[in-house]
Amino acid sequence: MSRTVVKAAANEDWDLLVSFFPGNWRELAASTGALKGLRKDKSPENLLRTLLIHLGCGHSLRETVVRARQANLADLSDVALLKRLRKSRDWLYALCVELFREHGFVVSNSGGLQVRAFDATTVHEPGRTGSLWRLHYSVNLPSLGCDFFKLTATKGRGTGESFTHFPIRPGDYVLGDRGYSTAIGIQHVAAGGGYVTVRVNTRSLLLETEAGRRFDLLASVETLLRPGPVGSWRVRTVARTGPPVAGRICAVRKTDEAIEVAHRKIRRTARRKGKRVQPETLRFARYVIIFTTYPAEEFPAAEVLEWYRLRWQVELVFKRFKSLAQLGHLPKHDETSAQAWLYGKLLVALLVEKVVRHARTISPWGYDVATRPDSQPVA
């Protein structure tokens, strides 16, 4: 679906696409140095259009320069385009920040908590024999800067989602989904001086009470009989090696509608895999259950859930990013160009989100006729 949407957008008039850009996108090109060293008219339009051929349509660097030359957008080599991508890193990042602001996220570079959201996705290099990689990346909140990324294989020991892939700094406040819910990963964050909030995977994370007895997670959360009240229990992780990590379980019951949606998803997945649904799985699905080591005196249970909720809101956008990350070539041998590629992919994802959101609210053609300038075809 995402590939179709992106290609459809590429075939629309350029001015229509521009209407979805942040209002100051041209100024950002100049202030971030993206136009520095650019020959001829230093056109931010032509530069961004060329980059979007590569980032949005998934064409290789070589194919991109051929298409850009045919469309009279740019006359450069694939090596020169890679250099231009590197110089555009800060511009692409700034455009992402502006579009995130439009989503309602408070984006700031000011000091405060070092909150980092971790995630991973797979990236397939172009071609029938292209390699499949897993991309692990960390995003600062609320500044939305990518502060770390790493490529691993998709198969083999130590290649799955784990906090252990990431360097942890003292004072980091880490957010992760249930794929990161393991005792060894939580130990890694704690050993680095960080704090963690992670969605509980009831199969991979074992817990015990502070006294060392088994903690009955299901019986505890089922004391929450209706949506609204937040439950909190002091626990610690159980690991085969290493010391236990003390923390809290924070949980809230879902609404009946949300429970029904979760149950349908579980049953659908089970049918697809030919498995039976365990009654315990359906009971756990009624709750959002979080394990956290965030200090209780600074982060009450309700606030912990709000922090995870923020991560989930950002995750909705990254879900689009994950699907778009399958398109195109990742310049993995150079840190700057890889970061620029990541920001460019995220920019395309955010633009797709905005186009879809706009089309759903302005019927039937998806844009405001009164504010649209004369059309200009896109290459």
Number of C-alpha atoms within 10 A of each C-alpha: 8 17 15 10 12 19 14 11 19 19 12 15 15 17 15 21 15 13 15 16 18 18 12 10 18 16 11 19 24 14 13 17 15 23 20 14 10 13 10 7 8 15 15 18 15 16 21 21 19 23 24 20 21 27 30 26 21 24 18 18 21 14 14 24 25 16 18 21 16 12 14 11 18 21 16 15 15 16 12 13 21 17 13 21 27 21 20 27 22 22 27 29 21 21 25 25 24 19 19 20 14 13 15 9 18 12 14 12 11 8 7 6 12 16 22 26 24 24 22 19 19 18 23 18 19 17 9 7 8 11 12 16 19 19 21 22 20 23 19 20 24 22 19 22 19 19 11 17 19 15 17 16 15 18 11 8 7 12 16 18 23 21 25 16 20 17 12 20 15 13 14 20 22 26 26 24 20 17 17 25 25 23 22 23 18 28 23 19 24 20 15 14 14 21 23 23 27 23 22 24 18 16 9 13 18 19 26 18 16 16 9 13 10 14 19 12 17 14 10 14 24 17 10 18 11 13 13 12 11 16 19 18 18 18 25 26 24 21 17 8 9 11 14 20 20 19 22 22 25 25 26 24 24 19 14 12 9 14 18 15 12 17 18 13 12 17 16 13 14 14 12 8 9 9 10 11 15 11 8 9 14 17 14 19 18 22 21 15 24 24 30 28 25 19 13 14 7 9 15 14 22 16 13 23 23 12 14 19 12 15 19 16 13 18 16 11 17 19 13 19 24 21 17 24 27 20 22 22 21 24 17 13 8 10 14 18 21 19 25 26 27 22 26 28 28 25 26 22 25 26 21 22 19 17 18 13 12 16 14 13 11 11 10 8 11 14 18 12 9 6 9 12 10 8 11 11 11 15 18
